[in-house]
Amino acid sequence: MNPHWRSFLESTEGVFDNDSTELLNFGDAAGELLAATQQTVVVPLTHLGLIEATGEEAKAFLHSQFTSDINHLADGQAQHAGWCTAKGRMQASFVVWRQGERYLLALAADLQEATQKRLQMFVLRAKVKLAAQTDSTVMLGLSGPQAEEALVDAGLPCPAEAMATATADGATVIRLDTTRFMIVAPESAMAVLWQKLTVKARPAGLPAWRWLDIQAAFPLVTLATKEEFVPQMADFEKIGGVSFHKGCYPGQEIVARTQYLGKVKRHLHRVTSAQALKAGDILHSPDNPDQSCGTVMTVAPSPAGGYEALAVIQSNFAGNVRLGSLEGPSVQAAAVNP
């Protein structure tokens, strides 16, 4: 992450996890988490990276690689997209938006460098340029009942519909859902925006945003879950992340066959646990002792105590799930889309 941005956040009492980019809190982890349930919070999204794709063939290139329909992504719109291996397993997931002829790809920061490098291998002679924007651009998450007012007071635009974008003075706002927004702006402008936004929004660490992601059933692929799931296992098609009417892309045959044969047995679930969880943790069920029944995707402390998570679980065993082994602690799971 940008060192100037980190220094600024530390000057405002931001606490990082040792030398990582994991922003833990602003001095009151429990209070920030509770605030995310009812109040308006603003969170530096230091867990995300950003790639820019430009060039006259950028649209065609991304369309040929991603699971969603980039050809019909209009200026001022955003959409979810996945990038799969030849075996149909997601090696990255994105929020993609278009600004003129530029395409911006937000993804897990721990996948950004490797993903960009691998994407570059497929550019070949196409007129496409991929450039990392993580150090020059900063992303914030804004959520809560006064989120729209906070945007207006900060001089930022407010998109009217989910997955719409609006840009003004170099800053872009993406409306993720009813009360959640992502703000993307140059690092040089973010300190001033932060000061304006925090008049109405309480600063909070990444655990608060991850908890909001879990409530919204937002399945972010990270290094811990890379190549673990076909898109439908994470219910990715249900948020518009997969088009079944477009041409070929890596893994397309397997993704399509999985859809039309109806063979998806694993789906996205919300999980609660008294024990600590982490992304990539394996889940088991005594009802299916021969193999694991699921994998944890996203984890956050729960405002009610314990932990909450999104996990991909084999649906017919979701009623009896254990963490780590058949003898591990019990966790409770409920399907996101029953």
C-alpha positions in Angstrom: 0.0 0.0 0.0 1.0 3.6 -0.4 3.4 4.5 2.5 2.0 8.1 2.7 -1.5 6.8 3.0 -0.4 4.4 5.7 1.4 7.1 7.6 -1.7 9.3 7.4 -3.9 6.5 8.8 -1.5 5.8 11.6 -1.6 9.5 12.5 -5.4 9.2 12.9 -4.9 6.3 15.3 -5.1 3.5 12.7 -3.6 0.3 14.0 -2.0 -2.1 11.6 -1.2 -5.8 12.0 2.6 -5.6 12.3 4.2 -4.9 8.9 1.1 -6.1 6.9 -1.5 -3.9 5.2 -4.2 -5.3 7.5 -5.8 -2.3 9.2 -7.2 -3.7 12.4 -8.9 -0.8 14.0 -8.8 2.8 15.1 -8.4 2.1 18.8 -11.8 0.5 19.6 -12.3 -2.7 17.7 -15.4 -3.8 19.5 -17.0 -0.4 19.3 -16.3 -0.1 15.5 -17.7 -3.5 14.9 -20.9 -2.6 16.8 -21.1 0.7 14.9 -21.1 -1.1 11.6 -24.4 -2.8 12.5 -26.4 0.5 12.9 -24.3 3.6 12.3 -22.3 5.0 9.4 -18.7 3.8 9.1 -15.8 4.5 6.7 -13.2 1.9 6.3 -9.8 2.1 4.4 -10.0 -1.0 2.1 -6.3 -1.8 2.4 -7.1 -5.5 1.7 -7.9 -4.7 -2.0 -5.7 -4.0 -4.9 -6.4 -2.3 -8.2 -5.4 -3.0 -11.8 -6.1 -0.7 -14.8 -6.6 -2.1 -18.3 -6.3 0.4 -21.2 -5.8 0.2 -24.9 -8.1 -0.2 -27.9 -8.5 -4.0 -27.4 -8.9 -3.9 -23.6 -12.6 -4.6 -23.7 -12.2 -7.6 -26.0 -9.3 -8.9 -24.0 -11.1 -8.8 -20.7 -14.3 -10.2 -22.2 -12.3 -13.2 -23.5 -10.8 -13.9 -20.0 -13.5 -13.1 -17.5 -16.8 -14.9 -16.6 -19.0 -11.8 -17.0 -20.0 -9.9 -20.1 -17.5 -7.1 -20.4 -18.6 -6.2 -23.9 -21.9 -4.8 -22.5 -20.4 -3.1 -19.5 -21.4 0.5 -20.1 -19.5 3.6 -18.9 -20.8 4.4 -15.4 -21.5 0.7 -14.6 -19.8 -1.9 -12.5 -20.1 -5.6 -12.3 -18.7 -8.7 -10.6 -16.4 -10.9 -12.6 -14.3 -14.0 -12.1 -11.2 -15.3 -13.7 -11.0 -19.1 -13.9 -8.4 -21.7 -14.6 -8.9 -24.1 -17.5 -10.5 -26.4 -14.9 -13.1 -23.7 -14.1 -11.8 -22.9 -10.7 -11.7 -19.2 -9.7 -8.2 -17.8 -9.4 -9.4 -14.3 -8.7 -12.7 -12.3 -8.4 -13.2 -8.7 -9.3 -15.4 -5.7 -9.1 -14.9 -4.2 -12.6 -16.0 -0.8 -13.8 -15.5 1.2 -16.9 -14.5 4.9 -17.1 -14.5 5.9 -20.7 -12.2 3.4 -22.4 -10.4 2.5 -19.1 -11.3 -0.6 -17.1 -10.6 -0.8 -13.4 -10.4 -4.2 -11.7 -10.6 -4.3 -7.9 -9.5 -7.6 -6.3 -7.9 -9.0 -3.2 -4.5 -7.3 -2.6 -2.8 -10.6 -1.9 -3.6 -11.7 -5.5 -3.0 -8.4 -7.3 0.6 -8.9 -8.4 0.4 -12.5 -9.4 -2.9 -12.0 -11.2 -1.6 -9.0 -13.2 1.5 -11.0 -14.1 -0.5 -14.0 -15.3 -3.1 -11.9 -17.2 -0.2 -10.2 -18.9 0.9 -13.6 -20.3 -2.3 -13.9 -22.2 -2.1 -10.4 -23.8 0.3 -11.6 -26.5 0.0 -9.1 -29.4 -3.3 -7.6 -28.2 -3.3 -3.8 -27.8 -3.8 -3.9 -24.1 -1.8 -2.3 -21.2 -2.2 -3.6 -17.7 -1.0 -1.3 -14.9 -1.1 -1.6 -11.1 -2.9 1.3 -9.4 -2.7 0.1 -5.8 0.1 2.5 -4.7 -1.3 5.6 -6.5 -4.9 5.1 -5.8 -6.8 4.6 -2.5 -10.1 2.8 -1.9 -12.5 3.5 1.0 -15.7 1.6 2.0 -18.6 3.7 3.3 -21.7 2.1 4.8 -24.7 3.0 6.9 -27.8 5.1 7.1 -26.0 8.5 6.6 -23.7 7.2 3.8 -25.4 9.3 1.1 -25.3 12.4 3.2 -21.6 11.8 4.0 -20.9 11.6 0.2 -22.8 14.8 -0.6 -21.1 16.7 2.3 -17.7 15.5 1.0 -18.5 16.8 -2.5 -18.7 13.3 -3.9 -21.3 12.0 -6.3 -23.9 9.4 -5.2 -24.9 6.8 -7.7 -28.6 6.1 -7.6 -28.6 2.3 -8.3 -26.6 -0.7 -7.2 -23.5 -1.4 -9.3 -23.6 2.1 -10.8 -20.6 4.5 -10.7 -20.2 8.2 -10.7 -17.1 10.3 -11.1 -16.2 13.8 -10.1 -12.9 15.6 -9.7 -10.9 12.4 -10.2 -12.8 10.4 -7.5 -15.1 7.5 -8.4 -18.0 6.3 -6.2 -19.4 2.8 -6.8 -22.7 1.9 -5.2 -22.4 -1.7 -4.1 -25.9 -2.1 -2.6 -28.5 -0.1 -0.7 -26.2 1.4 1.9 -22.7 0.5 0.9 -20.3 2.4 -1.4 -16.7 2.1 -2.5 -14.8 5.4 -3.1 -11.7 5.3 -5.3 -9.5 8.4 -5.5 -5.9 9.4 -6.0 -3.8 9.1 -2.8 -3.0 12.8 -3.0 -6.8 13.6 -2.5 -7.7 11.0 0.0 -6.6 12.7 3.2 -8.9 15.7 2.5 -11.8 13.3 1.6 -11.2 11.3 4.8 -11.5 14.4 6.9 -14.7 15.4 5.2 -16.2 11.9 5.4 -15.4 11.3 9.0 -17.7 14.2 10.0 -20.6 11.8 9.6 -18.9 8.4 9.4 -17.0 6.7 12.1 -13.6 5.3 11.1 -13.4 1.5 11.4 -11.0 -1.2 10.7 -11.2 -4.0 8.1 -13.0 -6.5 10.5 -16.0 -4.2 10.3 -16.0 -4.2 6.5 -15.6 -7.9 6.3 -18.5 -8.3 8.6 -20.6 -6.2 6.2 -19.3 -8.3 3.3 -20.6 -11.4 5.1 -24.0 -9.8 5.6 -24.1 -8.9 2.0 -22.9 -12.4 0.9 -20.0 -10.9 -1.1 -17.7 -13.7 -2.1 -14.2 -12.4 -2.4 -11.5 -14.8 -3.6 -8.2 -14.4 -1.8 -4.9 -16.2 -1.8 -6.2 -18.6 0.8 -9.1 -19.7 -1.4 -7.5 -19.3 -4.9 -8.6 -22.2 -7.2 -10.9 -23.7 -4.6 -14.3 -23.1 -6.3 -16.1 -23.0 -9.6 -18.1 -19.8 -9.6 -21.5 -21.4 -8.8 -20.1 -22.9 -5.6 -19.7 -19.3 -4.3 -23.1 -18.3 -5.8 -21.2 -16.0 -8.1 -23.8 -16.2 -10.9 -26.5 -15.0 -8.5 -24.7 -11.6 -8.2 -24.2 -11.2 -11.9 -20.7 -12.5 -12.0 -21.2 -15.1 -14.7 -22.7 -14.7 -18.1 -24.0 -17.9 -19.8 -24.6 -16.2 -23.1 -21.1 -15.0 -24.0 -18.3 -16.6 -25.9 -15.4 -18.7 -24.6 -13.2 -17.8 -21.6 -10.9 -20.0 -19.6 -12.9 -22.7 -17.9 -16.1 -21.7 -19.7 -17.0 -25.3 -20.8 -16.8 -26.6 -17.2 -18.7 -23.6 -15.8 -21.4 -24.0 -18.4 -21.7 -27.8 -18.0 -21.9 -27.4 -14.2 -24.8 -24.9 -14.7 -26.8 -26.8 -17.2 -26.4 -30.3 -15.7 -27.3 -28.9 -12.3 -24.4 -30.7 -10.5 -23.5 -28.0 -8.1 -23.7 -29.5 -4.6 -21.7 -26.9 -2.8 -23.1 -23.4 -2.2 -22.4 -20.2 -0.2 -23.4 -20.3 3.5 -23.2 -18.0 6.4 -21.4 -19.6 9.3 -21.3 -18.7 13.0 -18.7 -20.1 15.4 -17.5 -19.7 18.9 -14.0 -20.6 17.8 -11.7 -18.4 15.7 -11.9 -19.0 11.9 -9.7 -17.9 9.1 -10.1 -17.9 5.3 -9.1 -21.3 3.8 -10.1 -23.3 6.9 -11.5 -26.7 6.0 -14.9 -27.9 7.2 -15.9 -31.5 7.8 -19.2 -33.3 8.6 -19.5 -36.5 10.6 -22.3 -37.3 8.1 -19.7 -37.5 5.3 -16.5 -38.8 6.9 -14.7 -39.7 3.7 -14.0 -36.1 2.6 -14.2 -32.5 3.7 -17.6 -30.7 3.1 -16.5 -27.1 2.8 -14.0 -24.2 2.9 -14.2 -20.9 4.7 -14.0 -17.8 2.4 -14.3 -14.6 4.5 -14.2 -14.2 8.3 -15.0 -11.4 10.8 -15.5 -11.2 14.5 -19.2 -11.1 15.3 -20.8 -8.1 17.1 -22.7 -10.6 19.1 -19.5 -12.5 20.1 -17.6 -15.3 18.5 -17.1 -15.2 14.7 -19.1 -15.1 11.5 -18.0 -16.2 8.1 -18.9 -17.0 4.5 -18.1 -20.5 3.5 -18.7 -22.8 0.6 -20.4 -26.0 2.0 -21.9 -29.1 0.6 -25.6 -28.3 1.2 -26.8 -31.7 2.3 -24.3 -31.8 5.1 -24.6 -28.2 6.2 -26.7 -29.2 9.3 -23.8 -30.9 10.9 -20.5 -29.1 10.3 -17.2 -29.2 12.3 -14.1 -27.0 12.0 -10.8 -28.6 11.0 -11.7 -32.2 11.5 -14.5 -34.7 12.2 -13.9 -34.1 15.9 -13.5 -30.4 15.7 -15.7 -27.7 17.3 -19.2 -27.5 15.9 -20.2 -24.5 13.7 -23.6 -23.4 12.5 -24.3 -22.9 8.8 -27.2 -21.4 6.9 -27.5 -21.2 3.2 -27.3 -17.7 1.7 -29.7 -18.6 -1.1 -31.7 -21.5 0.3 
